[in-house]
Amino acid sequence: MSQRKITLTYLFFYLIFSPDTWRILMGLIVAMLLAPSLTRIQPMAVAGQAVLSLMLVAIGYALSAPLGRKIVQLLKRFFLGPDVK
């Protein structure tokens, strides 16, 4: 087990270098953009709105895998230099 000290800087870079962070963010953005217009078309209860939003987050997460990897590659090149894969 690693004895690395967990600092705010470590957590920050861990999060920005994780493709899942960007995929979750993209899923949340998709849900925030699409859910209001979809619930306007078909009115539903609060529980239905929650399920719709959760489904949109999952769809956005699943579709944004290539974009998440690309963002991480660009950030690694920016912070760590062009030699990093």
N, C-alpha and C positions, 0 to 999 in steps of 0.2 A: 504494500500500500504506500502510495506517495505521501510524503510529509510536506508537500507544497503548501505554503501559507496562502490562504484564500483572501485576496484583497479586492477592493472595489475595481481597481484597474484590471486585475485578472478576470473578474466576472464580466466586466465591460467587453474586453477583447474576446472572451469565450463566447459571449452572446453575438457579437457582430461577425465572428468567424464561423458561426453555426448556420448552415443552410436552413435548418428548421425554424430559426428565428425569422428569417425573411419569408419563408413559406407561410408561417402563421400570420405574419403581418399582412401578406397579400390576401390571405383568406379573410381576415377581418375587414380589409378594404373592400373586397368584393361584396361581403355581406352588408357593409354600411352603405354601399352605393346601390345595390340591387334590392335589398329587402323593402325599403320604403315604397318603391314603385310597384313591387309585386303585391304588397299588402293593400295598396290603393286600388289595384285592379280587382283583387279578390279579398274583400274584408274577412278577417278571421279573429278569433279570440287571442288573448295574450299568449296562451300556451302554443297555439298554432304559429304565432309570430316567432316565438322562441325556437321552435323546431325548424321553421323555415330559415331563420338566421344561422342556426347550427349547421344545417345542410349546406348553406351557401359558403360558410367558413370551410367546411370539409371539401367542397368542390374546388374552392379557390386554393386550398392547401395542396390538393392532389394535382391540379393543373400547373402550379407554379414551381415544380421541381427544377426544371432547367433554368428558370429565371433565378431561383435561390442559389443554385450552384454558380451561376455567372456573377451574381453580385458578390459572393464570397471570394471568387477568384480575383475580381477587380479590387476588392478591399485588401486582400493579401498582397497583391502587387503594389498597391499604394503604400501600405504600412510597412511591409517587409522587403520590398524591392522586387525587381523584375525577374530574379532568378528563382523565386519560389513558385512551386506548382500549385 
